[in-house]
Structures are given as C-alpha cells and as structure tokens.
Amino acid sequence: MTSSAPLGLQGAYLLGERAGQDELRGKLLDVASQLLVTVGPESLSMRRIASEAGCSTTVIYTMFGNKEGLAEALYLEGFERFRRRLDAVPPRRNALEHLTALGPAYREAALAEPGYYGLMFEKAIPGFMPSERARTLARAALNIFDRVISDCISAGYLIPTQPRKIADALWAAAQGAISLERAGHLRDGRTYESVTRAIIYRYLTDQSQA
C-alpha cells in the first residue's frame, strides 16, 4: 500500500510552484504596465520587459506566447484589479447606499492603475484588439454593478428595468468624467460624483425620491 505522505508533499510543492508562477506573472504585468506609462507602447518588447523584471525572455514567451498575448493579459489583469477593488467595498445598510459607494471605488481604481486603464479604455497599444472572450470576461468583472442594481430594483429603490441597462448608463457616465479628469480637463472628482449620482437619480422610483 502506498503512503499518502509523498502525495501531500507533492501537493504542497505544486502549490508553492503555482504561487511562485503567479507572483512572477504579476510582476511581469506590472513591469509592462509601468513601461507603457513611462516610456510608451514601443517599450513593450519581450527583451525590454525581461531586462526590467530580471528574467529571461523564454519565461515571458512561455507565459504569454507573444506580444499580443501579453497585451491581452494586461487587459484582463486591469479588469481583474477593478473587480477586486469593487468587491472590497464593504456592504452598506441597504442596496442603494452600496451602489452609491461603488462609484468612488471605481474612480479610485481607474486613477490608481494608469497603465492598465490606458490599455483597457484608451487603446494605449496601437492595433491591439482584445478577443471576444477577453471582452466578455472584462464586462463580467464589473458584474457587481448589475447585482447591486438588481438588489436596488428588488428593494423598490430603482424602477423595474434590465439591471444591465442602468449599469451601462452608469459606466458610460463614469468613463466620460474619468477620461476628462485624466486628460487634465477636470481638477477633481466632483464632476464624476455629479454625473454618476445623476444617472442613479434618473432611475429612482417616485417613492425613493420623496
């Protein structure tokens, strides 16, 4: 009969190896994101990233395949970071307060990750087009808005409609204000707060507005 101990040791080794790979992958994406901000898309060569990260180009090719694969990984990582920040917003007393609290968290996520944001929303890498799968996963990363809006509708705060309809209107308003702020046309987040609250107000029930 074979002892289970070696399997346990093997499992621990594999978990450690996976954690190391995830850490290296995150480091490589952060290096690429920073280069995108400080130097520009022309700096995103496998050799340059490997040099900055202190690893071989073989490692990068193994993880991402090619420059297109790296760009898509950056795109998805950006949305994943948005998801984590939004999920970290503590639940509020009711769904409407939670929805209102998600707005500032979204803006903070956008301003905190300029490299990722530029690739996600501003075509920072000329010619890069995310795959349909990547677009689907990216939108799914923001599904917390759909869920909280659905809760608001169920609780009678928002008018009955498709949650995605409200979420997309809120998303569009948020992106417009953030883009203007990033371009230096807005000094702070007051306009962002005004336009996002206006969208929420637009869908409030008469009872909620009373």
Buried (B, 14 or more C-beta within 10 A) or exposed (E): EEEEEEEEEEEEEEEEEEEEEEEBBEBBBBBBBBBBBEEEBEBBBBEBBBEBBEBEBEBBBEBBEEBBEBBBBBBBBBBBBBBEBBEEBEEBEEBBEBBBBBBBBBBEBBBEBBBBBBBBBEEBBEEBEBEEEBBEBBBEBBBBBBBBBBBBBEEEBBBEEEBBEBBBBBBEBBBEBBBBBBEEEBEEBEBBBEBBBEBBEEBBBEEBEE
